[in-house]
């Protein structure tokens, strides 16, 4: 996932396996950094942060799209461009909670 943080933000997703998925303008992104949730707005200070598993929120006007991210990094550059690189990014509305719970039980049993 890549973000270009000017007013408004231009963003495109990039995952390790699929490459660039989409690029579009957004107002803000909230990322699940290992140091806590971090809001990214136009003009953000240059920063590097590691993701922990969690929810990445993309704000476009009055709409918010949320993704589960397993891990990755955000590189926010001084020129207001941000690279967001994730191993996995899945829209929350595509996650089947029952299937996740079942697989968690299966994997936990296999580890025992």
C-alpha positions as CSV (number, residue, x, y, z in Angstrom):
1,X,0.0,0.0,0.0
2,X,1.4,3.4,-0.9
3,X,0.2,6.8,0.3
4,X,0.9,10.2,-1.1
5,X,0.1,12.6,1.8
6,X,-0.9,15.9,0.4
7,X,-4.2,17.6,0.6
8,X,-6.1,15.3,0.0
9,X,-3.9,12.2,0.4
10,X,-3.3,10.0,-2.6
11,X,-3.0,6.4,-1.6
12,X,-2.4,3.0,-3.3
13,X,-2.3,-0.4,-1.7
14,X,0.7,-2.6,-2.0
15,X,1.0,-6.0,-0.5
16,X,4.0,-8.3,-0.8
17,X,2.2,-10.9,-2.9
18,X,-0.1,-8.8,-5.1
19,X,1.7,-5.5,-5.8
20,X,-0.2,-2.2,-6.3
21,X,-3.9,-2.8,-6.0
22,X,-5.4,0.6,-6.2
23,X,-4.4,4.3,-6.0
24,X,-6.8,7.1,-4.9
25,X,-7.1,10.2,-2.7
26,X,-7.9,9.9,1.0
27,X,-8.1,12.3,3.9
28,X,-6.4,10.3,6.6
29,X,-5.1,6.9,7.5
30,X,-4.8,5.3,10.9
31,X,-2.2,2.5,11.2
32,X,-1.7,-0.1,13.9
33,X,1.9,0.6,14.8
34,X,3.7,-1.4,17.4
35,X,4.0,1.8,19.5
36,X,0.2,2.4,19.3
37,X,-2.3,3.6,16.7
38,X,-0.8,6.4,14.5
39,X,-2.9,8.8,12.5
40,X,-1.3,10.0,9.2
41,X,-2.5,13.3,7.8
42,X,-1.1,15.5,5.0
43,X,2.2,17.1,6.2
44,X,3.0,14.4,8.7
45,X,6.6,14.3,10.0
46,X,8.9,11.8,8.4
47,X,8.6,8.6,10.3
48,X,9.1,4.8,10.1
49,X,6.9,2.5,12.0
50,X,6.3,-1.3,12.2
51,X,2.8,-2.7,12.1
52,X,1.4,-5.1,14.7
53,X,-1.6,-7.2,13.6
54,X,-4.6,-5.0,13.7
55,X,-6.9,-2.7,11.8
56,X,-5.8,-0.1,9.3
57,X,-8.4,2.6,8.7
58,X,-8.7,4.7,5.6
59,X,-10.8,7.8,5.8
60,X,-12.2,9.3,2.6
61,X,-14.6,12.1,3.2
62,X,-17.4,10.7,5.4
63,X,-16.5,7.1,4.6
64,X,-14.1,4.9,6.4
65,X,-12.7,1.6,5.0
66,X,-11.0,-0.8,7.4
67,X,-8.5,-3.5,6.7
68,X,-7.0,-6.2,8.8
69,X,-3.2,-6.1,8.4
70,X,-1.1,-9.0,9.6
71,X,2.3,-7.1,9.7
72,X,4.3,-4.6,7.7
73,X,5.7,-1.1,7.8
74,X,4.8,2.5,7.1
75,X,7.5,4.8,5.7
76,X,6.3,8.4,5.9
77,X,8.7,10.7,3.9
78,X,9.4,14.4,4.4
79,X,7.7,15.2,1.0
80,X,4.3,13.8,2.4
81,X,4.6,10.5,0.6
82,X,4.0,7.4,2.6
83,X,4.7,3.8,1.7
84,X,2.6,1.3,3.5
85,X,3.8,-2.2,2.9
86,X,1.8,-5.2,4.3
87,X,2.1,-8.9,4.0
88,X,-1.6,-9.2,4.1
89,X,-4.4,-6.6,4.0
90,X,-8.0,-7.9,4.0
91,X,-11.1,-5.6,4.1
92,X,-12.9,-6.3,7.4
93,X,-16.2,-6.8,5.6
94,X,-14.6,-9.9,3.8
95,X,-13.6,-11.6,7.1
96,X,-15.8,-14.5,8.2
97,X,-15.6,-14.4,12.0
98,X,-16.9,-18.0,12.4
99,X,-14.2,-19.3,10.0
100,X,-11.5,-17.4,11.8
101,X,-12.6,-18.8,15.1
102,X,-12.7,-22.4,13.7
103,X,-9.2,-22.1,12.2
104,X,-7.9,-20.6,15.4
105,X,-9.1,-23.7,17.3
106,X,-7.7,-26.0,14.6
107,X,-4.3,-24.4,14.7
108,X,-4.2,-24.2,18.5
109,X,-4.9,-28.0,18.6
110,X,-2.1,-28.7,16.1
111,X,0.4,-26.7,18.2
112,X,-0.5,-28.7,21.3
